[in-house]
Amino acid sequence: MTTISGGSAVPGGYYLSKTNWEFFPVERDGERLPGPASEHYVKVPMAAVFLVMPVLGGLMVVFLPFIGLAMTAQAAVKPLVNAFRKNAEDLAATVSPGWVPGESYLTGKRPEEKGAAEGAAKDEKIEELAKEIEDKRKS
């Protein structure tokens, strides 16, 4: 069987789309197949169309109730899953590890926080350096 790309000009007949299993009738020679070039079609003989179409219709009738039940179950379960997912995310945020990716703890633990007095002394040193830089820029 030859595979024909979508958008190609083809002779009249029936063509089966490989992506969505749908038949497309082409009435006159030279008409183009629908869809982009990435979609592939196969020319199907008329006798095969008459045999395959009732089978596809019967399969749809048989599986339609199951599809409806699956969609109903999904609609009922989805809010519950979302509620549990939110709770799980909140729990995971509270029990996250004490390390931060990208930081290195060569001693095996996070360094202790320095006292407020030491922080104030560093601020004074930074201000002194800033003044020195400004004086040098002005002169």
C-alpha positions as CSV (number, residue, x, y, z in Angstrom):
1,M,0.0,0.0,0.0
2,T,1.2,3.4,-0.9
3,T,1.2,6.2,1.7
4,I,0.0,9.6,0.5
5,S,0.7,12.8,2.4
6,G,-2.0,15.3,3.3
7,G,-2.6,18.2,0.9
8,S,-1.6,16.0,-2.2
9,A,-3.8,16.0,-5.3
10,V,-5.1,12.5,-5.7
11,P,-7.5,10.5,-8.0
12,G,-11.1,10.0,-6.9
13,G,-11.9,7.3,-4.3
14,Y,-11.8,6.7,-0.6
15,Y,-8.8,7.4,1.6
16,L,-8.1,6.3,5.2
17,S,-6.3,8.6,7.5
18,K,-3.6,6.7,9.5
19,T,-3.7,9.2,12.4
20,N,-7.4,9.2,13.3
21,W,-8.8,6.2,11.3
22,E,-11.3,8.4,9.4
23,F,-12.4,7.8,5.8
24,F,-12.2,10.8,3.4
25,P,-14.1,10.5,0.1
26,V,-12.5,12.3,-2.9
27,E,-15.2,12.9,-5.6
28,R,-13.1,14.1,-8.6
29,D,-9.6,13.4,-9.8
30,G,-7.2,16.2,-8.8
31,E,-8.8,17.1,-5.5
32,R,-6.5,17.5,-2.5
33,L,-6.6,15.5,0.7
34,P,-7.3,17.5,3.9
35,G,-4.7,18.1,6.6
36,P,-1.0,19.0,6.7
37,A,1.7,17.1,4.8
38,S,2.6,15.3,8.0
39,E,-0.7,13.4,8.0
40,H,-0.6,10.2,6.0
41,Y,-3.4,8.5,4.0
42,V,-3.9,5.1,2.3
43,K,-6.2,4.6,-0.7
44,V,-8.8,2.0,0.2
45,P,-10.7,-0.1,-2.4
46,M,-14.5,0.4,-2.5
47,A,-15.2,-3.2,-1.4
48,A,-13.0,-2.8,1.7
49,V,-14.8,0.5,2.6
50,F,-18.1,-1.4,2.6
51,L,-16.7,-4.1,4.9
52,V,-14.7,-1.9,7.3
53,M,-17.1,1.0,7.9
54,P,-19.9,-1.1,9.5
55,V,-17.2,-2.8,11.7
56,L,-15.9,0.6,12.9
57,G,-19.4,1.8,13.5
58,G,-20.2,-1.3,15.6
59,L,-17.0,-0.9,17.6
60,M,-18.1,2.7,18.4
61,V,-21.5,1.5,19.5
62,V,-20.0,-1.2,21.8
63,F,-17.3,1.0,23.4
64,L,-19.3,4.2,23.7
65,P,-20.8,3.3,27.1
66,F,-17.4,2.5,28.4
67,I,-16.0,5.8,27.2
68,G,-18.9,7.6,29.0
69,L,-18.2,5.7,32.2
70,A,-14.5,6.5,32.0
71,M,-15.2,10.2,31.5
72,T,-17.6,10.3,34.4
73,A,-15.1,8.6,36.7
74,Q,-12.4,11.0,35.6
75,A,-14.7,14.0,36.3
76,A,-15.5,12.6,39.8
77,V,-11.9,11.7,40.7
78,K,-10.1,14.7,39.4
79,P,-11.2,17.1,42.2
80,L,-10.2,14.6,44.9
81,V,-6.8,14.1,43.3
82,N,-6.2,17.8,43.1
83,A,-7.1,18.3,46.7
84,F,-4.7,15.6,47.8
85,R,-2.0,16.9,45.5
86,K,-2.3,20.4,47.1
87,N,-2.0,18.9,50.6
88,A,1.0,16.8,49.5
89,E,2.7,19.8,48.1
90,D,2.2,21.7,51.4
91,L,3.5,18.8,53.4
92,A,6.5,18.5,51.1
93,A,7.3,22.2,51.6
94,T,7.3,21.9,55.4
95,V,9.6,18.8,55.4
96,S,12.1,20.0,52.8
97,P,15.8,19.4,53.7
98,G,17.9,22.0,55.5
99,W,20.3,22.3,52.5
100,V,19.9,24.5,49.5
101,P,21.0,23.2,46.1
102,G,24.0,25.3,44.9
103,E,25.4,25.9,48.3
104,S,28.4,23.9,49.6
105,Y,28.5,22.7,53.2
106,L,32.1,21.4,53.5
107,T,31.6,20.8,57.2
108,G,28.4,18.9,56.6
109,K,26.1,21.5,58.1
110,R,24.9,25.1,57.4
111,P,27.2,27.8,59.0
112,E,25.8,29.4,62.2
113,E,24.3,32.8,61.9
114,K,26.6,35.5,63.1
115,G,25.6,37.9,65.8
116,A,23.9,41.3,65.3
117,A,27.0,43.1,66.7
118,E,29.3,41.6,64.1
119,G,26.8,42.5,61.4
120,A,26.7,46.1,62.5
121,A,30.5,46.2,62.5
122,K,30.6,45.0,58.9
123,D,28.0,47.7,58.0
124,E,30.3,50.3,59.5
125,K,33.3,49.0,57.5
126,I,31.3,49.0,54.3
127,E,30.3,52.6,54.9
128,E,33.9,53.6,55.5
129,L,34.9,51.9,52.3
130,A,32.1,53.6,50.4
131,K,33.3,57.0,51.7
132,E,36.9,56.3,50.7
133,I,35.7,55.4,47.2
134,E,33.7,58.5,46.9
135,D,36.6,60.7,48.1
136,K,38.9,59.1,45.5
137,R,36.4,59.6,42.7
138,K,36.0,63.3,43.6
139,S,39.7,64.0,43.7
